[in-house]
Amino acid sequence: MMQELHTTKLANGWLQVKVPLPFSLKWVNSYVIPEENGYTLIDPGLRTDEAIEAWEAALALHQLKWTDIARIIVTHQHPDHYGLSGYVQEKSGAPVYMSRASHAYALRLWGEGSRFAEQLKSLFVEHGMPQELVDAIGENLTSFVQMVSPQPKVAYLEAGGTLAIGGLDWQLIDAPGHASGGLCFYQPERRWMICGDQVLPHITPNVSVVPDEDERPLATFLASLEELAGYEVELAFPGHRDPFDDFSGRIQELISHHGRRLVRMAELLAEEPRTAFDMCEALFGGRLRSNPHNLRFAMAETLAHLYELVRQGRAIYSPANSCTSGVYYAISPTR
């Protein structure tokens, strides 16, 4: 049964389509923007039967056809934004645009011969996660392959350049931390920002350690937020929840959130050394053991914060000893 359809007409004839997701975020925002010839579609969503049904209904409601889509833009490579891009490309014939780094990451996850799941599983085992939970996470990762297929043929956007969208010129801004290669799009005359998942209202973007990627993702993310705070924004278009106006205020809330999280984790380490998995359960509780999707994000974000505590000299890490299974973390003796 198809979920309830949600579409909203925005300023300048933009259409916001809330594409359903099969997990706790509920939906991802797609934006359909009128051009002189057809429409630009930003972030088409995850490929599921429900999402395709929602798109068919949205197009019919607004008297559009797949072939009216002239261009597809993906803000970043996470499957809830990227997954339907190949399907929509096949239906519309439209080119798909994203950053080179985002596309490389997508191919690393879901391309032929991918070893990403095994690499992530090894990382989590190293940091104390029980094998049965790691195996469930591996199965969950594998399940996403069908939700990003077929994969699109991609042309590349480059941060620092400009792109015409909806009759206006937008600045392309590198926005790493949540997703390597992520892009935000800023329109200086309107003071609008298409921000993907880099800045979200009401919820915090995930910041994760990814094997063989940025070893300081939280520092990278916070630096990106500081850069984005320098833009004067009157209206932001996020990847989840609804467009919002207090962009700089929300950025400061996100920076403060991560500062508090680091303090709390340092307090927990002062009580006793912990593996990353122990810390993850101390922060998020054991309920995530039954939800491999959410556990993966919680564990990877816990690692991002632990790595940052070590980078700042507030914590140390050591190999497994007779009392722990996996790398463990402790408060720095110099603090």
C-alpha positions as a Markdown table, in Angstrom:
| # | Residue | x | y | z |
|---|---|---|---|---|
| 1 | Met | 0.0 | 0.0 | 0.0 |
| 2 | Met | 1.4 | 3.4 | -1.0 |
| 3 | Gln | 2.2 | 5.9 | 1.8 |
| 4 | Glu | 0.3 | 9.1 | 1.9 |
| 5 | Leu | 1.6 | 11.5 | -0.9 |
| 6 | His | 3.1 | 14.8 | 0.3 |
| 7 | Thr | 3.9 | 17.5 | -2.2 |
| 8 | Thr | 4.2 | 21.3 | -1.6 |
| 9 | Lys | 4.3 | 24.2 | -4.0 |
| 10 | Leu | 7.1 | 26.5 | -3.0 |
| 11 | Ala | 8.2 | 29.9 | -4.2 |
| 12 | Asn | 9.0 | 30.5 | -7.9 |
| 13 | Gly | 7.0 | 27.4 | -8.9 |
| 14 | Trp | 9.3 | 25.0 | -7.1 |
| 15 | Leu | 7.8 | 21.7 | -6.1 |
| 16 | Gln | 8.9 | 19.9 | -2.9 |
| 17 | Val | 8.2 | 16.1 | -3.1 |
| 18 | Lys | 8.6 | 14.1 | 0.1 |
| 19 | Val | 9.8 | 10.8 | -1.2 |
| 20 | Pro | 9.1 | 8.0 | 1.4 |
| 21 | Leu | 11.9 | 6.1 | 3.1 |
| 22 | Pro | 11.7 | 2.7 | 4.8 |
| 23 | Phe | 13.4 | 3.9 | 8.0 |
| 24 | Ser | 13.1 | 6.4 | 10.8 |
| 25 | Leu | 13.8 | 9.5 | 8.7 |
| 26 | Lys | 10.4 | 8.8 | 7.0 |
| 27 | Trp | 11.1 | 10.8 | 3.8 |
| 28 | Val | 13.7 | 12.7 | 1.8 |
| 29 | Asn | 13.1 | 16.0 | 0.1 |
| 30 | Ser | 13.2 | 16.1 | -3.7 |
| 31 | Tyr | 12.9 | 19.5 | -5.3 |
| 32 | Val | 11.5 | 19.9 | -8.8 |
| 33 | Ile | 12.5 | 23.3 | -10.3 |
| 34 | Pro | 11.1 | 24.7 | -13.5 |
| 35 | Glu | 13.6 | 25.6 | -16.3 |
| 36 | Glu | 13.1 | 27.1 | -19.7 |
| 37 | Asn | 13.0 | 23.6 | -21.1 |
| 38 | Gly | 11.8 | 21.1 | -18.6 |
| 39 | Tyr | 12.7 | 20.7 | -14.9 |
| 40 | Thr | 15.7 | 20.2 | -12.7 |
| 41 | Leu | 15.2 | 17.4 | -10.1 |
| 42 | Ile | 17.3 | 17.6 | -7.0 |
| 43 | Asp | 17.9 | 14.3 | -5.0 |
| 44 | Pro | 15.3 | 11.9 | -6.4 |
| 45 | Gly | 15.4 | 9.5 | -3.3 |
| 46 | Leu | 15.9 | 5.9 | -2.6 |
| 47 | Arg | 14.8 | 3.2 | -5.1 |
| 48 | Thr | 11.9 | 1.4 | -3.5 |
| 49 | Asp | 8.5 | 0.4 | -4.9 |
| 50 | Glu | 6.9 | 2.9 | -2.5 |
| 51 | Ala | 9.2 | 5.7 | -3.7 |
| 52 | Ile | 8.4 | 5.0 | -7.4 |
| 53 | Glu | 4.7 | 4.9 | -6.7 |
| 54 | Ala | 5.0 | 8.2 | -4.9 |
| 55 | Trp | 6.8 | 9.8 | -7.8 |
| 56 | Glu | 4.2 | 8.5 | -10.3 |
| 57 | Ala | 1.5 | 10.0 | -8.2 |
| 58 | Ala | 3.3 | 13.3 | -7.7 |
| 59 | Leu | 4.0 | 13.7 | -11.5 |
| 60 | Ala | 0.3 | 12.9 | -12.3 |
| 61 | Leu | -1.0 | 15.3 | -9.6 |
| 62 | His | 1.1 | 18.1 | -11.1 |
| 63 | Gln | 0.5 | 17.1 | -14.7 |
| 64 | Leu | 4.2 | 16.2 | -15.4 |
| 65 | Lys | 5.8 | 13.3 | -17.2 |
| 66 | Trp | 9.2 | 11.6 | -16.6 |
| 67 | Thr | 10.4 | 13.1 | -19.8 |
| 68 | Asp | 9.8 | 16.6 | -18.5 |
| 69 | Ile | 12.8 | 16.0 | -16.2 |
| 70 | Ala | 15.7 | 17.7 | -18.1 |
| 71 | Arg | 18.4 | 17.3 | -15.4 |
| 72 | Ile | 19.0 | 15.4 | -12.2 |
| 73 | Ile | 21.3 | 16.9 | -9.5 |
| 74 | Val | 22.5 | 14.8 | -6.5 |
| 75 | Thr | 23.7 | 16.8 | -3.5 |
| 76 | His | 25.6 | 13.8 | -2.1 |
| 77 | Gln | 26.0 | 10.1 | -2.5 |
| 78 | His | 24.0 | 8.7 | 0.4 |
| 79 | Pro | 21.5 | 6.2 | -0.9 |
| 80 | Asp | 18.4 | 8.1 | 0.2 |
| 81 | His | 19.4 | 10.9 | -2.1 |
| 82 | Tyr | 21.3 | 9.0 | -4.9 |
| 83 | Gly | 19.4 | 5.7 | -5.1 |
| 84 | Leu | 16.7 | 6.6 | -7.7 |
| 85 | Ser | 19.0 | 8.7 | -9.9 |
| 86 | Gly | 19.8 | 5.9 | -12.4 |
| 87 | Tyr | 16.1 | 4.8 | -12.5 |
| 88 | Val | 15.0 | 8.4 | -13.2 |
| 89 | Gln | 17.7 | 8.8 | -15.8 |
| 90 | Glu | 16.4 | 5.7 | -17.6 |
| 91 | Lys | 12.8 | 7.0 | -17.5 |
| 92 | Ser | 13.6 | 10.6 | -18.5 |
| 93 | Gly | 16.8 | 10.5 | -20.5 |
| 94 | Ala | 18.2 | 13.3 | -18.3 |
| 95 | Pro | 21.8 | 13.6 | -17.3 |
| 96 | Val | 22.8 | 13.1 | -13.7 |
| 97 | Tyr | 25.2 | 15.6 | -12.0 |
| 98 | Met | 27.1 | 15.2 | -8.8 |
| 99 | Ser | 30.7 | 15.8 | -7.5 |
| 100 | Arg | 33.5 | 13.5 | -8.6 |
| 101 | Ala | 34.2 | 12.6 | -5.0 |
| 102 | Ser | 30.6 | 11.7 | -4.3 |
| 103 | His | 30.4 | 9.5 | -7.4 |
| 104 | Ala | 33.7 | 7.8 | -6.5 |
| 105 | Tyr | 32.3 | 7.0 | -3.0 |
| 106 | Ala | 29.1 | 5.6 | -4.5 |
| 107 | Leu | 31.0 | 3.3 | -6.8 |
| 108 | Arg | 33.2 | 2.2 | -3.8 |
| 109 | Leu | 30.1 | 1.2 | -1.9 |
| 110 | Trp | 28.0 | -0.3 | -4.6 |
| 111 | Gly | 30.2 | -0.8 | -7.7 |
| 112 | Glu | 31.3 | -4.2 | -8.9 |
| 113 | Gly | 33.7 | -6.0 | -6.6 |
| 114 | Ser | 33.0 | -3.6 | -3.7 |
| 115 | Arg | 34.8 | -4.5 | -0.4 |
| 116 | Phe | 33.3 | -1.7 | 1.6 |
| 117 | Ala | 31.1 | -3.9 | 3.8 |
| 118 | Glu | 34.0 | -6.1 | 4.8 |
| 119 | Gln | 36.1 | -3.1 | 5.6 |
| 120 | Leu | 33.4 | -1.5 | 7.8 |
| 121 | Lys | 32.8 | -4.8 | 9.5 |
| 122 | Ser | 36.5 | -5.2 | 10.3 |
| 123 | Leu | 36.6 | -1.7 | 11.7 |
| 124 | Phe | 33.6 | -2.3 | 14.0 |
| 125 | Val | 35.0 | -5.7 | 15.2 |
| 126 | Glu | 38.3 | -3.9 | 16.0 |
| 127 | His | 36.4 | -1.4 | 18.1 |
| 128 | Gly | 34.5 | -4.0 | 20.2 |
| 129 | Met | 31.3 | -4.7 | 18.4 |
| 130 | Pro | 30.1 | -8.3 | 18.8 |
| 131 | Gln | 30.4 | -10.4 | 15.7 |
| 132 | Glu | 26.7 | -11.2 | 15.4 |
| 133 | Leu | 25.8 | -7.5 | 15.3 |
| 134 | Val | 28.6 | -6.8 | 12.8 |
| 135 | Asp | 27.2 | -9.5 | 10.5 |
| 136 | Ala | 23.7 | -8.0 | 10.7 |
| 137 | Ile | 25.2 | -4.6 | 9.7 |
| 138 | Gly | 26.9 | -6.3 | 6.7 |
| 139 | Glu | 23.7 | -7.8 | 5.6 |
| 140 | Asn | 21.9 | -4.5 | 5.9 |
| 141 | Leu | 24.6 | -2.8 | 3.8 |
| 142 | Thr | 24.3 | -5.4 | 1.1 |
| 143 | Ser | 20.5 | -4.9 | 1.0 |
| 144 | Phe | 21.1 | -1.3 | -0.3 |
| 145 | Val | 22.5 | -2.5 | -3.6 |
| 146 | Gln | 19.1 | -3.0 | -5.2 |
| 147 | Met | 18.0 | 0.4 | -3.8 |
| 148 | Val | 20.7 | 2.2 | -5.8 |
| 149 | Ser | 20.3 | 0.2 | -9.0 |
| 150 | Pro | 20.6 | 0.9 | -11.8 |
| 151 | Gln | 23.5 | 3.2 | -11.2 |
| 152 | Pro | 23.5 | 6.4 | -13.3 |
| 153 | Lys | 25.9 | 7.7 | -15.9 |
| 154 | Val | 27.3 | 10.8 | -14.2 |
| 155 | Ala | 28.7 | 14.2 | -15.2 |
| 156 | Tyr | 30.6 | 16.1 | -12.6 |
| 157 | Leu | 30.0 | 19.3 | -10.8 |
| 158 | Glu | 32.9 | 21.1 | -9.1 |
| 159 | Ala | 32.9 | 23.2 | -5.9 |
| 160 | Gly | 33.9 | 26.8 | -6.5 |
| 161 | Gly | 32.0 | 27.0 | -9.7 |
| 162 | Thr | 28.5 | 28.3 | -10.5 |
| 163 | Leu | 25.5 | 26.6 | -12.0 |
| 164 | Ala | 22.2 | 28.0 | -13.4 |
| 165 | Ile | 19.2 | 26.5 | -11.7 |
| 166 | Gly | 15.7 | 27.9 | -12.2 |
| 167 | Gly | 16.9 | 30.9 | -14.1 |
| 168 | Leu | 19.4 | 32.0 | -11.3 |
| 169 | Asp | 23.1 | 31.5 | -10.9 |
| 170 | Trp | 24.1 | 29.4 | -7.8 |
| 171 | Gln | 27.5 | 29.1 | -6.2 |
| 172 | Leu | 28.7 | 25.5 | -5.6 |
| 173 | Ile | 30.1 | 25.0 | -2.1 |
| 174 | Asp | 32.2 | 22.1 | -1.0 |
| 175 | Ala | 30.4 | 20.7 | 2.1 |
| 176 | Pro | 32.3 | 17.7 | 3.6 |
| 177 | Gly | 32.0 | 16.0 | 6.9 |
| 178 | His | 28.5 | 14.4 | 6.6 |
| 179 | Ala | 29.4 | 13.1 | 3.1 |
| 180 | Ser | 32.8 | 13.5 | 1.4 |
| 181 | Gly | 32.2 | 15.4 | -1.8 |
| 182 | Gly | 28.8 | 16.8 | -0.7 |
| 183 | Leu | 27.7 | 20.1 | -2.3 |
| 184 | Cys | 25.6 | 23.0 | -1.1 |
| 185 | Phe | 24.2 | 25.5 | -3.6 |
| 186 | Tyr | 23.9 | 29.2 | -2.7 |
| 187 | Gln | 22.0 | 31.9 | -4.5 |
| 188 | Pro | 23.3 | 35.3 | -3.4 |
| 189 | Glu | 20.6 | 37.5 | -4.7 |
| 190 | Arg | 17.7 | 35.5 | -3.2 |
| 191 | Arg | 19.9 | 34.4 | -0.3 |
| 192 | Trp | 18.7 | 30.9 | -0.7 |
| 193 | Met | 20.7 | 27.8 | 0.2 |
| 194 | Ile | 20.1 | 24.2 | -1.0 |
| 195 | Cys | 21.9 | 22.4 | 1.8 |
| 196 | Gly | 21.3 | 18.7 | 1.4 |
| 197 | Asp | 22.0 | 17.0 | 4.7 |
| 198 | Gln | 24.8 | 19.4 | 5.8 |
| 199 | Val | 22.4 | 21.5 | 7.8 |
| 200 | Leu | 19.1 | 20.1 | 8.9 |
| 201 | Pro | 16.3 | 21.5 | 11.1 |
| 202 | His | 15.3 | 19.6 | 14.3 |
| 203 | Ile | 17.7 | 16.7 | 13.6 |
| 204 | Thr | 21.4 | 16.4 | 13.5 |
| 205 | Pro | 23.2 | 15.2 | 10.4 |
| 206 | Asn | 25.2 | 12.0 | 10.9 |
| 207 | Val | 29.0 | 12.4 | 11.0 |
| 208 | Ser | 30.7 | 9.0 | 10.6 |
| 209 | Val | 34.1 | 7.4 | 10.4 |
| 210 | Val | 34.4 | 5.7 | 7.1 |
| 211 | Pro | 37.3 | 3.2 | 6.4 |
| 212 | Asp | 40.1 | 4.7 | 4.4 |
| 213 | Glu | 38.4 | 8.1 | 4.2 |
| 214 | Asp | 38.8 | 11.3 | 6.3 |
| 215 | Glu | 40.3 | 10.4 | 9.7 |
| 216 | Arg | 38.9 | 13.6 | 11.3 |
| 217 | Pro | 35.4 | 13.8 | 10.0 |
| 218 | Leu | 34.0 | 15.7 | 12.9 |
| 219 | Ala | 36.6 | 18.4 | 12.7 |
| 220 | Thr | 36.0 | 18.5 | 8.9 |
| 221 | Phe | 32.2 | 18.8 | 9.5 |
| 222 | Leu | 32.5 | 21.6 | 12.1 |
| 223 | Ala | 34.9 | 23.5 | 9.8 |
| 224 | Ser | 32.3 | 23.3 | 7.0 |
| 225 | Leu | 29.6 | 24.5 | 9.3 |
| 226 | Glu | 31.8 | 27.5 | 10.3 |
| 227 | Glu | 32.2 | 28.3 | 6.6 |
| 228 | Leu | 28.5 | 28.0 | 5.8 |
| 229 | Ala | 27.7 | 30.3 | 8.7 |
| 230 | Gly | 29.4 | 33.1 | 6.8 |
| 231 | Tyr | 26.7 | 33.0 | 4.1 |
| 232 | Glu | 23.7 | 35.3 | 4.5 |
| 233 | Val | 20.7 | 32.9 | 4.1 |
| 234 | Glu | 17.1 | 33.9 | 4.3 |
| 235 | Leu | 15.7 | 30.4 | 3.3 |
| 236 | Ala | 17.4 | 27.0 | 3.3 |
| 237 | Phe | 16.1 | 23.9 | 1.5 |
| 238 | Pro | 17.3 | 20.8 | 3.4 |
| 239 | Gly | 17.3 | 17.1 | 2.5 |
| 240 | His | 15.0 | 16.2 | 5.3 |
| 241 | Arg | 12.2 | 18.1 | 7.2 |
| 242 | Asp | 11.0 | 21.4 | 5.7 |
| 243 | Pro | 12.6 | 24.6 | 4.4 |
| 244 | Phe | 13.6 | 26.9 | 7.2 |
| 245 | Asp | 14.8 | 30.4 | 7.7 |
| 246 | Asp | 17.2 | 30.6 | 10.7 |
| 247 | Phe | 20.2 | 29.0 | 8.9 |
| 248 | Ser | 23.0 | 30.6 | 11.0 |
| 249 | Gly | 21.1 | 29.9 | 14.2 |
| 250 | Arg | 20.7 | 26.2 | 13.3 |
| 251 | Ile | 24.4 | 26.0 | 12.5 |
| 252 | Gln | 25.3 | 27.3 | 16.0 |
| 253 | Glu | 22.9 | 24.7 | 17.5 |
| 254 | Leu | 24.7 | 21.9 | 15.6 |
| 255 | Ile | 28.1 | 23.1 | 16.7 |
| 256 | Ser | 27.0 | 23.3 | 20.3 |
| 257 | His | 25.4 | 19.8 | 20.1 |
| 258 | His | 28.7 | 18.3 | 19.1 |
| 259 | Gly | 30.6 | 20.2 | 21.7 |
| 260 | Arg | 28.3 | 18.8 | 24.4 |
| 261 | Arg | 28.6 | 15.3 | 23.0 |
| 262 | Leu | 32.4 | 15.5 | 23.2 |
| 263 | Val | 32.2 | 16.7 | 26.8 |
| 264 | Arg | 29.8 | 13.9 | 27.8 |
| 265 | Met | 32.0 | 11.3 | 26.2 |
| 266 | Ala | 35.1 | 12.6 | 28.0 |
| 267 | Glu | 33.1 | 12.4 | 31.2 |
| 268 | Leu | 32.3 | 8.7 | 30.5 |
| 269 | Leu | 35.9 | 7.9 | 29.7 |
| 270 | Ala | 36.9 | 9.5 | 33.0 |
| 271 | Glu | 34.7 | 7.0 | 34.8 |
| 272 | Glu | 36.4 | 4.0 | 33.0 |
| 273 | Pro | 38.1 | 3.1 | 29.8 |
| 274 | Arg | 35.7 | 1.9 | 27.1 |
| 275 | Thr | 35.7 | 0.4 | 23.6 |
| 276 | Ala | 33.9 | 2.4 | 21.0 |
| 277 | Phe | 31.0 | -0.1 | 21.1 |
| 278 | Asp | 30.8 | 0.3 | 24.9 |
| 279 | Met | 30.6 | 4.0 | 24.4 |
| 280 | Cys | 28.0 | 3.7 | 21.7 |
| 281 | Glu | 25.7 | 1.8 | 24.0 |
| 282 | Ala | 26.4 | 4.2 | 26.9 |
| 283 | Leu | 25.2 | 7.0 | 24.6 |
| 284 | Phe | 22.4 | 5.4 | 22.6 |
| 285 | Gly | 21.4 | 2.4 | 24.7 |
| 286 | Gly | 21.1 | -1.2 | 23.8 |
| 287 | Arg | 17.9 | -0.9 | 21.9 |
| 288 | Leu | 19.8 | -0.3 | 18.6 |
| 289 | Arg | 21.0 | -3.9 | 18.7 |
| 290 | Ser | 17.8 | -4.8 | 17.0 |
| 291 | Asn | 18.2 | -2.2 | 14.3 |
| 292 | Pro | 21.3 | -2.7 | 12.2 |
| 293 | His | 20.7 | 0.4 | 10.1 |
| 294 | Asn | 20.6 | 2.8 | 13.0 |
| 295 | Leu | 23.3 | 0.9 | 14.9 |
| 296 | Arg | 25.7 | 1.4 | 12.0 |
| 297 | Phe | 25.3 | 5.1 | 12.0 |
| 298 | Ala | 25.5 | 5.3 | 15.8 |
| 299 | Met | 28.7 | 3.3 | 15.9 |
| 300 | Ala | 30.3 | 5.3 | 13.1 |
| 301 | Glu | 29.4 | 8.6 | 14.7 |
| 302 | Thr | 30.7 | 7.4 | 18.1 |
| 303 | Leu | 34.0 | 6.7 | 16.5 |
| 304 | Ala | 34.0 | 10.1 | 14.8 |
| 305 | His | 33.7 | 11.7 | 18.3 |
| 306 | Leu | 36.3 | 9.4 | 19.9 |
| 307 | Tyr | 38.7 | 10.1 | 17.0 |
| 308 | Glu | 38.2 | 13.8 | 17.7 |
| 309 | Leu | 38.8 | 13.5 | 21.4 |
| 310 | Val | 42.1 | 11.8 | 20.6 |
| 311 | Arg | 43.0 | 14.4 | 18.0 |
| 312 | Gln | 42.4 | 17.1 | 20.5 |
| 313 | Gly | 44.6 | 15.3 | 23.1 |
| 314 | Arg | 41.6 | 14.8 | 25.5 |
| 315 | Ala | 41.7 | 11.0 | 25.2 |
| 316 | Ile | 44.0 | 8.2 | 24.3 |
| 317 | Tyr | 43.5 | 4.8 | 22.7 |
| 318 | Ser | 45.2 | 1.5 | 23.2 |
| 319 | Pro | 45.1 | -2.0 | 21.7 |
| 320 | Ala | 43.0 | -4.7 | 23.3 |
| 321 | Asn | 44.2 | -6.1 | 26.6 |
| 322 | Ser | 43.0 | -8.9 | 28.8 |
| 323 | Cys | 40.1 | -6.8 | 30.1 |
| 324 | Thr | 38.7 | -5.6 | 26.8 |
| 325 | Ser | 37.8 | -6.9 | 23.4 |
| 326 | Gly | 39.0 | -4.4 | 20.8 |
| 327 | Val | 40.7 | -1.0 | 20.9 |
| 328 | Tyr | 39.7 | 0.9 | 24.0 |
| 329 | Tyr | 39.7 | 4.5 | 24.8 |
| 330 | Ala | 40.6 | 6.3 | 28.1 |
| 331 | Ile | 40.8 | 9.9 | 29.3 |
| 332 | Ser | 44.2 | 11.5 | 28.5 |
| 333 | Pro | 46.4 | 11.4 | 31.7 |
| 334 | Thr | 47.5 | 14.9 | 30.9 |
| 335 | Arg | 44.0 | 16.4 | 31.0 |
